[in-house]
Amino acid sequence: MQPMLAPADACERNKGPILEVLRAELGASERVLEIGSGSGVHAVHFAAHLPHLVWQPSEVPANLSPLAQRILLQGTENLRAPLALDVRADPWRMPQVDAVFSANTLHIMAWSAVREFFRGVGSVLTAPGVLCVYGPFRFHGRHTSDSNAGFDRWLRTRDPDSGVRDFEALDALAREQRLLLGADHAMPANNRTLVWRRKA
């Protein structure tokens, strides 16, 4: 009997819309690093539907085991075994990639870790390269919905260092790594997919 895999309802709901964005934005990419792969639902789905990509999932060491289990049971040939990655590590010990994807991570991390996220992405991303980040964001200090504002309050009550991030602050960190905004895709449930690109 196969072991039970933990459900991931949010990933199941958003994997289709995110896939459509990635089809367009990662069409010329070959090697993708996913940061904070969580349950592995996204990694399994995207690798299966984007066979031109080698998909490299990653997670913090404490969360690696269930991710590895799902990939072992459901993964395709182009989906690699997950790597242990804490974004605060310096340097990130992994091969160069031409794309990075992350979903619902930046509002969970402390701001110091968000800075390290962009520093690490800058160190492993080739030129040309693309960074796609999915989640809720604020623009000009304003939430895009009342539900996002409530979510932000809940996050900060749980951990004052977390919270829905300001696009402008993230864009400044991206620019420090020679990444320029290429697209801002509106997504279901008041989320966005932000796409930054590094030119050759």
C-alpha positions in Angstrom: 0.0 0.0 0.0 1.3 3.4 -1.0 1.9 6.0 1.9 -0.7 8.8 2.2 0.4 12.1 0.8 -0.6 15.3 2.7 -3.3 17.3 0.9 -2.5 20.7 -0.5 -5.8 22.3 -1.4 -4.5 25.8 -2.2 -1.9 24.3 -4.6 -4.5 22.2 -6.2 -6.7 25.3 -6.8 -4.0 27.5 -8.2 -1.8 25.1 -10.1 -3.8 25.5 -13.4 -3.7 29.3 -13.6 0.0 29.4 -12.6 0.8 26.8 -15.3 -0.6 29.0 -18.0 1.6 31.9 -16.9 4.7 29.6 -16.8 4.0 28.2 -20.2 4.5 31.7 -21.6 7.2 33.0 -19.3 9.4 29.9 -19.2 9.0 28.9 -22.9 12.7 29.6 -23.6 14.0 28.2 -20.3 15.7 24.9 -19.7 16.6 24.6 -16.0 14.3 25.8 -13.2 14.9 26.0 -9.5 11.7 26.1 -7.4 12.3 27.7 -4.0 10.0 26.5 -1.2 8.4 23.6 -3.0 6.3 22.7 0.1 4.0 19.7 -0.6 5.5 19.2 -4.1 2.1 19.5 -5.8 3.3 22.4 -7.9 6.6 20.7 -8.8 4.8 17.5 -9.9 2.2 19.3 -12.0 4.5 21.8 -13.7 7.2 19.3 -14.5 4.6 16.9 -16.1 3.1 19.7 -18.2 6.3 21.5 -19.1 8.5 18.6 -20.3 11.1 20.9 -21.9 12.1 21.9 -18.4 14.4 20.2 -15.9 12.5 21.1 -12.7 14.6 21.3 -9.5 12.5 21.5 -6.3 13.9 22.7 -3.0 12.9 23.1 0.7 14.3 23.9 4.1 15.9 20.7 5.5 13.1 20.2 8.1 10.4 20.0 5.4 12.3 17.9 2.9 11.0 14.4 3.7 7.3 14.8 2.6 8.4 16.7 -0.5 10.8 13.9 -1.5 8.1 11.3 -0.9 5.6 12.9 -3.3 8.3 13.3 -6.0 9.4 9.7 -5.6 5.8 8.5 -6.0 4.4 11.0 -8.6 7.4 12.6 -10.3 8.3 12.5 -14.0 11.7 12.0 -15.5 12.4 15.7 -15.8 11.6 16.3 -12.0 14.7 16.1 -9.9 15.0 14.9 -6.3 14.6 17.9 -4.0 17.6 19.9 -2.7 17.9 21.2 0.9 17.9 25.0 0.7 17.7 27.6 3.3 17.6 31.0 1.5 19.8 32.5 4.3 22.7 30.2 3.3 25.6 32.0 1.7 26.5 30.8 -0.8 23.7 28.7 -2.3 25.5 25.5 -3.2 23.8 24.4 -6.4 24.2 24.6 -10.2 23.3 27.6 -12.2 19.8 27.8 -13.6 18.1 30.0 -16.2 14.8 30.3 -14.3 13.6 30.5 -10.7 10.0 30.0 -9.5 8.6 30.5 -6.0 5.0 30.5 -4.8 3.6 31.8 -1.5 6.9 32.1 0.2 7.9 35.8 0.6 5.1 36.7 3.0 6.1 33.7 5.2 9.8 34.6 5.4 11.2 37.3 7.7 12.2 40.4 5.7 15.9 39.6 6.3 15.3 36.3 4.6 13.5 38.0 1.7 16.6 40.0 1.1 18.7 36.8 1.1 16.2 35.2 -1.3 17.0 37.9 -3.9 20.7 37.8 -3.2 20.7 34.0 -3.7 18.6 34.2 -6.8 21.0 36.7 -8.2 23.9 34.3 -7.5 22.5 31.2 -9.3 20.5 32.8 -12.2 22.2 33.0 -15.5 21.9 35.9 -18.0 19.5 35.7 -19.7 17.3 34.4 -16.9 13.8 34.8 -15.4 12.4 34.9 -11.9 8.6 34.2 -11.4 7.1 34.8 -7.9 3.5 34.0 -7.1 1.6 35.3 -4.1 -0.2 38.3 -2.6 1.5 41.7 -2.8 0.8 45.3 -1.9 1.2 48.2 -4.4 2.0 51.7 -3.2 1.4 50.6 0.3 -2.1 49.4 -0.4 -3.6 45.9 -0.4 -5.4 44.7 -3.5 -8.3 43.3 -1.5 -9.9 43.3 2.0 -9.1 39.6 2.2 -5.4 40.2 1.6 -5.4 42.9 4.3 -7.0 40.5 6.7 -4.4 37.8 5.8 -1.6 40.3 6.3 -2.9 41.1 9.8 -3.1 37.4 10.6 0.5 36.8 9.4 1.9 39.7 11.4 0.0 38.6 14.6 1.5 35.1 14.2 5.0 36.5 13.3 5.7 40.2 13.2 8.6 39.7 10.8 6.3 38.1 8.1 3.5 39.8 6.1 2.3 40.6 2.6 5.3 42.4 0.9 5.3 45.7 -0.9 6.0 45.3 -4.6 8.2 48.4 -4.7 10.5 47.0 -2.0 10.8 43.7 -3.8 11.4 45.4 -7.1 14.3 47.4 -5.5 15.9 44.1 -4.4 15.4 42.6 -7.8 17.1 45.6 -9.5 20.1 45.2 -7.2 20.5 41.8 -8.9 20.1 43.3 -12.4 16.6 41.9 -12.7 14.0 44.1 -14.4 10.2 43.7 -14.1 8.9 42.0 -17.3 5.3 41.2 -16.3 2.7 41.5 -13.6 0.0 38.8 -14.1 -3.3 39.1 -12.2 -4.2 35.7 -10.7 -7.3 34.2 -9.0 -7.9 34.9 -5.3 -6.3 38.4 -5.4 -2.8 37.0 -6.1 -0.3 38.0 -8.7 2.6 36.4 -10.6 5.5 38.9 -10.8 8.1 38.2 -13.5 11.6 39.7 -13.5 14.1 39.1 -16.2 17.9 39.4 -16.4 19.1 40.3 -19.9 22.1 38.7 -21.6 
